[in-house]
Amino acid sequence: MLGFMTWWCTGVRWRVGAGPVLGWYAPGRGERQSVLSAGAPIAFRVRGGRRCLGVWRGGRWTVCPTGAAVPGRATRAQCEECARVDRAHSVAADTYADDPRPYHVYVAWFGPGLVKVGITGVARGGARLLEQGAVAYTWLGRGPLMAARRTEELLRTALGVPDRIPYERKRALRARLPGAAERAEEIARVHGQAMALGALPDSLERLPCGVVDHGEVFGLAALGRSGPPPGSGDSGGFVDAGRVVRELTDGGVVAGTLAAAAGPDLHLRLEAGAGAREQRAGARELVIDSRLMSGWRLVGLGDGTSASGDANDTSAAGRGDVAEGVTVPVREIPVVQGGLF
């Protein structure tokens, strides 16, 4: 079982119009959130082992009955049994085909030539796009689940628009993107192609192109850039996209200043000399996928005050001395050159 009264990290959650928060859950105490703001310190030490958080259903957590251990590199803090329960009522896994709620079909943009199609519940608004780290998007239509699914499949087969993009590709392109106008132009082109298809379901309400850009919400202007945008025709420039945390480990430290947040990723600016691993590599930017933070007990550095707001509780993160650096395993983010890896 999860430790009673102990705060466990649940990762980043996005709120439409209000930005990202870091979630915490403590059996017997409920949930809390820590607001994530650009320029604020993110500093924590990992304590103990990583545990399954259970199942999130109906706006609350159902705790894993065994508190099973979860591997450090897994992107979901769930054991096999809890993951199975999750999938049993999952629209994404096609196990909830009789869902009566209306759905949006969207086209999302992650980089030049990196466009995907997907669906999300109308009631969720644009939250799903924020969670995915979509730099920009537009709605295509709205309708019943099966009509939305058929539209998604039609765009895959007729236009070659995928419904999945590896997260590594999204992350590698994020620090070096064209401007909002170019992003909107590419989305509008795909939207127009989709509307021109003659086989869209009759039960799908067509929606006009209305591009929503997340560049400012994510804080992408703060990320390091080098050379022209991918696909600009100049192959001489490239960007070192920095490094990414491979996994958290018991006793490990992550400390930096939040520069940007996109999807589950937190982009940190590191202090000079912040940790032997980073100092040797010469890196000053680090990305941590907050999905790797979920299921851990994270203790704030420095003053011992937790980001959950409980001064008597040291099981959360977000304050402290950013000069303590990074002592968890990291790896390089693939270099992007000419739009390719």
C-alpha positions as CSV (number, residue, x, y, z in Angstrom):
1,M,0.0,0.0,0.0
2,L,1.0,3.6,-0.5
3,G,2.3,5.2,2.8
4,F,-0.7,6.6,4.7
5,M,-0.6,10.4,5.0
6,T,2.5,10.5,2.7
7,W,2.3,12.8,-0.3
8,W,3.1,11.0,-3.6
9,C,3.7,12.9,-6.9
10,T,1.1,12.3,-9.6
11,G,2.8,14.3,-12.3
12,V,1.9,17.5,-14.3
13,R,-1.8,18.3,-14.9
14,W,-2.9,21.1,-17.3
15,R,-5.8,23.5,-16.7
16,V,-7.2,25.2,-19.7
17,G,-6.7,29.0,-19.2
18,A,-4.8,28.5,-15.9
19,G,-1.5,26.7,-16.8
20,P,0.2,23.6,-15.4
21,V,0.2,22.3,-11.8
22,L,2.1,19.4,-10.2
23,G,-0.2,17.0,-8.6
24,W,0.1,15.2,-5.2
25,Y,-1.9,12.4,-3.6
26,A,-1.9,11.2,0.0
27,P,-4.2,8.3,1.0
28,G,-6.4,9.6,3.8
29,R,-5.7,13.2,2.9
30,G,-6.8,13.6,-0.7
31,E,-5.1,15.6,-3.4
32,R,-3.1,18.9,-3.6
33,Q,-1.6,20.9,-6.5
34,S,1.5,23.0,-6.8
35,V,1.3,25.8,-9.4
36,L,4.2,25.7,-11.8
37,S,5.4,29.1,-12.8
38,A,8.2,30.1,-15.2
39,G,11.2,31.4,-13.3
40,A,10.4,29.4,-10.2
41,P,12.8,26.9,-8.7
42,I,12.2,23.2,-9.1
43,A,14.3,21.4,-6.5
44,F,13.8,18.0,-4.9
45,R,15.4,14.8,-3.7
46,V,13.9,11.4,-4.4
47,R,13.0,9.3,-1.4
48,G,12.2,5.5,-1.1
49,G,10.9,3.4,-4.0
50,R,8.4,4.1,-6.8
51,R,4.9,2.8,-6.2
52,C,1.8,2.2,-8.3
53,L,-0.7,5.1,-7.7
54,G,-3.7,3.0,-8.6
55,V,-6.5,4.1,-11.0
56,W,-7.8,7.6,-11.6
57,R,-11.6,7.3,-12.2
58,G,-14.5,9.6,-11.6
59,G,-12.3,12.5,-10.5
60,R,-10.5,10.6,-7.7
61,W,-7.8,8.0,-7.1
62,T,-8.6,4.4,-6.2
63,V,-5.4,3.2,-4.5
64,C,-3.6,0.2,-5.7
65,P,-4.4,-2.7,-3.3
66,T,-0.9,-4.0,-3.2
67,G,1.2,-0.8,-3.6
68,A,3.2,-2.6,-6.2
69,A,6.7,-1.4,-7.2
70,V,7.0,0.3,-10.6
71,P,10.2,0.5,-12.7
72,G,11.9,3.9,-12.7
73,R,11.9,4.2,-16.5
74,A,8.1,3.5,-16.9
75,T,6.1,6.5,-18.1
76,R,3.0,5.4,-16.1
77,A,3.1,4.8,-12.3
78,Q,0.9,1.8,-12.6
79,C,1.3,-1.9,-12.0
80,E,0.0,-4.4,-14.7
81,E,-3.3,-5.0,-12.8
82,C,-4.2,-1.3,-12.4
83,A,-3.2,-0.6,-16.0
84,R,-5.6,-3.4,-17.1
85,V,-8.5,-1.8,-15.1
86,D,-7.7,1.5,-16.7
87,R,-7.8,0.1,-20.2
88,A,-11.2,-1.6,-19.5
89,H,-12.8,1.9,-19.6
90,S,-10.5,3.6,-22.1
91,V,-11.7,5.4,-25.2
92,A,-8.1,5.5,-26.4
93,A,-7.9,1.7,-26.1
94,D,-11.2,1.2,-27.9
95,T,-12.7,-0.6,-24.9
96,Y,-15.5,1.9,-24.4
97,A,-17.2,2.1,-27.7
98,D,-20.7,2.8,-26.3
99,D,-19.6,6.1,-24.7
100,P,-22.6,8.4,-25.2
101,R,-20.6,11.7,-24.8
102,P,-19.8,13.9,-27.8
103,Y,-16.3,14.1,-29.1
104,H,-14.1,16.6,-30.9
105,V,-11.8,15.6,-33.8
106,Y,-8.7,17.7,-33.9
107,V,-5.5,18.3,-36.0
108,A,-2.5,19.0,-33.8
109,W,0.9,20.4,-34.8
110,F,4.2,19.5,-33.1
111,G,6.7,20.7,-35.7
112,P,7.2,21.2,-39.4
113,G,5.6,18.2,-41.1
114,L,4.7,16.7,-37.7
115,V,0.9,16.8,-37.6
116,K,-1.5,14.3,-36.1
117,V,-5.2,13.6,-35.9
118,G,-7.0,12.7,-32.7
119,I,-10.2,12.8,-30.7
120,T,-11.0,14.2,-27.2
121,G,-14.2,14.6,-25.2
122,V,-16.0,17.9,-25.9
123,A,-16.3,18.4,-22.1
124,R,-12.5,18.4,-21.8
125,G,-12.1,21.4,-24.1
126,G,-8.4,21.8,-25.1
127,A,-6.9,20.0,-22.0
128,R,-5.9,16.9,-24.0
129,L,-3.9,19.1,-26.5
130,L,-2.1,20.8,-23.6
131,E,-1.3,17.3,-22.1
132,Q,0.1,16.1,-25.4
133,G,2.4,19.1,-25.8
134,A,0.6,20.2,-29.0
135,V,2.2,23.5,-30.1
136,A,-0.9,24.4,-32.0
137,Y,-4.2,22.8,-33.1
138,T,-7.6,23.3,-34.6
139,W,-10.9,21.4,-34.3
140,L,-12.2,19.5,-37.4
141,G,-15.5,18.4,-36.2
142,R,-17.8,17.3,-33.4
143,G,-20.1,14.3,-33.0
144,P,-20.7,10.9,-31.5
145,L,-17.7,8.7,-30.6
146,M,-18.0,6.3,-33.6
147,A,-18.3,9.2,-36.0
148,A,-15.2,10.8,-34.5
149,R,-13.4,7.5,-34.8
150,R,-14.3,7.1,-38.5
151,T,-13.1,10.6,-39.2
152,E,-9.8,9.9,-37.5
153,E,-9.4,6.7,-39.6
154,L,-10.3,8.5,-42.8
155,L,-7.6,11.1,-42.3
156,R,-5.1,8.4,-41.6
157,T,-5.9,6.5,-44.8
158,A,-6.8,9.3,-47.2
159,L,-4.3,12.0,-46.1
160,G,-1.6,10.0,-44.4
161,V,-2.0,11.9,-41.1
162,P,-0.9,9.7,-38.2
163,D,-2.8,9.4,-34.9
164,R,0.3,8.9,-32.9
165,I,3.7,10.6,-32.8
166,P,6.6,9.3,-30.7
167,Y,7.2,11.7,-27.9
168,E,11.0,11.8,-28.5
169,R,10.3,13.5,-31.8
170,K,8.1,16.1,-30.3
171,R,10.7,16.9,-27.6
172,A,13.6,17.1,-30.1
173,L,11.9,19.7,-32.2
174,R,10.5,21.9,-29.5
175,A,13.5,24.1,-28.9
176,R,13.7,25.2,-32.6
177,L,10.4,25.9,-34.2
178,P,9.0,28.3,-36.9
179,G,6.8,31.1,-35.8
180,A,3.1,31.0,-35.1
181,A,2.1,32.2,-38.6
182,E,3.9,29.2,-40.2
183,R,2.3,26.8,-37.7
184,A,-1.1,28.2,-38.4
185,E,-0.6,27.9,-42.2
186,E,0.3,24.2,-42.1
187,I,-2.7,23.4,-39.8
188,A,-5.1,25.4,-42.1
189,R,-3.8,23.4,-45.1
190,V,-4.5,20.0,-43.4
191,H,-7.9,21.3,-42.2
192,G,-8.8,22.3,-45.8
193,Q,-7.7,18.9,-47.1
194,A,-9.8,17.2,-44.5
195,M,-12.9,19.3,-45.3
196,A,-12.5,18.5,-49.0
197,L,-12.9,14.7,-48.4
198,G,-16.3,13.5,-49.5
199,A,-16.6,10.6,-47.1
200,L,-16.8,12.4,-43.7
201,P,-19.6,10.9,-41.5
202,D,-23.0,12.7,-41.8
203,S,-23.3,12.7,-38.0
204,L,-20.1,14.7,-37.7
205,E,-20.6,18.4,-37.4
206,R,-18.0,20.2,-39.4
207,L,-16.2,23.0,-37.6
208,P,-14.3,25.9,-39.2
209,C,-10.5,26.3,-38.9
210,G,-9.7,28.2,-35.7
211,V,-6.0,27.7,-34.8
212,V,-5.1,27.8,-31.1
213,D,-1.4,28.3,-30.5
214,H,0.3,27.2,-27.2
215,G,3.7,28.8,-27.8
216,E,3.1,31.5,-25.2
217,V,1.3,29.1,-22.8
218,F,4.2,26.7,-22.9
219,G,6.8,29.4,-22.7
220,L,8.6,28.1,-25.8
221,A,10.4,31.5,-26.4
222,A,12.6,30.7,-23.4
223,L,14.1,27.6,-24.8
224,G,17.5,27.6,-26.4
225,R,17.8,28.0,-30.1
226,S,20.6,27.6,-32.6
227,G,20.5,28.1,-36.3
228,P,17.4,28.4,-38.6
229,P,14.2,26.4,-38.1
230,P,14.2,22.8,-39.5
231,G,13.1,22.6,-43.1
232,S,14.2,26.2,-43.8
233,G,16.6,25.1,-46.5
234,D,19.7,26.0,-44.5
235,S,21.3,22.7,-43.5
236,G,24.3,24.3,-41.8
237,G,22.6,25.1,-38.5
238,F,21.6,22.7,-35.9
239,V,20.5,22.8,-32.3
240,D,21.7,20.8,-29.3
241,A,18.3,20.2,-27.6
242,G,20.0,19.6,-24.2
243,R,19.5,16.6,-22.0
244,V,16.6,14.7,-20.5
245,V,16.3,12.8,-17.3
246,R,16.4,9.0,-18.0
247,E,14.9,7.9,-14.7
248,L,14.7,9.0,-11.0
249,T,16.5,7.0,-8.4
250,D,16.3,6.8,-4.6
251,G,18.4,9.7,-3.2
252,G,18.8,11.4,-6.5
253,V,18.5,15.2,-6.8
254,V,17.0,17.4,-9.5
255,A,17.4,21.2,-9.1
256,G,16.9,24.0,-11.6
257,T,14.7,26.9,-12.6
258,L,11.6,26.3,-14.6
259,A,12.1,27.8,-18.1
260,A,9.1,26.2,-19.9
261,A,6.5,23.5,-19.6
262,A,5.0,21.6,-22.5
263,G,2.8,18.5,-22.2
264,P,4.4,16.4,-19.4
265,D,7.8,17.9,-19.9
266,L,9.4,20.4,-17.5
267,H,12.3,22.4,-19.1
268,L,14.8,23.5,-16.5
269,R,17.6,26.0,-16.7
270,L,20.5,24.8,-14.6
271,E,22.9,26.9,-12.6
272,A,26.5,27.1,-13.6
273,G,28.3,24.1,-12.0
274,A,25.0,22.4,-11.1
275,G,26.1,18.9,-10.7
276,A,29.1,16.9,-11.9
277,R,27.2,15.1,-14.7
278,E,25.9,18.3,-16.2
279,Q,29.1,20.2,-15.7
280,R,31.2,17.7,-17.6
281,A,28.7,17.7,-20.4
282,G,28.5,21.5,-20.6
283,A,24.8,21.4,-20.6
284,R,22.7,24.2,-19.1
285,E,19.2,23.0,-20.0
286,L,17.6,19.8,-18.7
287,V,14.2,18.3,-19.5
288,I,12.3,16.1,-17.0
289,D,9.3,14.1,-18.1
290,S,7.0,14.5,-15.2
291,R,5.5,11.1,-15.9
292,L,8.7,9.7,-14.5
293,M,8.1,11.7,-11.3
294,S,4.7,10.1,-10.6
295,G,4.7,7.4,-8.0
296,W,7.7,8.8,-6.1
297,R,7.9,10.6,-2.8
298,L,9.8,13.8,-3.6
299,V,11.3,15.9,-0.8
300,G,11.9,19.6,-1.2
301,L,15.5,20.8,-0.8
302,G,16.7,23.6,1.4
303,D,14.0,24.8,3.8
304,G,12.1,21.5,4.0
305,T,8.8,23.2,3.1
306,S,6.9,21.1,0.6
307,A,5.3,22.3,-2.6
308,S,2.0,20.8,-1.4
309,G,1.9,23.7,1.1
310,D,2.3,21.6,4.2
311,A,5.2,23.0,6.3
312,N,5.2,19.8,8.4
313,D,5.4,17.6,5.4
314,T,8.7,17.0,3.5
315,S,7.3,14.6,0.9
316,A,6.9,17.1,-1.9
317,A,9.1,19.2,-4.2
318,G,9.4,22.6,-5.7
319,R,11.5,24.8,-3.4
320,G,15.1,24.8,-2.3
321,D,18.7,25.4,-3.4
322,V,18.9,25.0,-7.2
323,A,22.7,25.0,-6.9
324,E,22.6,21.4,-5.5
325,G,22.4,20.3,-9.1
326,V,21.4,17.0,-10.8
327,T,22.5,13.6,-9.6
328,V,20.0,11.3,-11.5
329,P,20.8,9.5,-14.8
330,V,20.4,11.7,-17.9
331,R,20.9,11.3,-21.6
332,E,21.2,13.5,-24.6
333,I,18.1,14.6,-26.6
334,P,18.8,13.7,-30.3
335,V,20.1,16.5,-32.4
336,V,17.8,17.9,-35.1
337,Q,19.4,18.9,-38.4
338,G,17.4,19.9,-41.4
339,G,14.2,18.6,-39.8
340,L,15.7,15.1,-39.3
341,F,17.4,13.2,-36.5
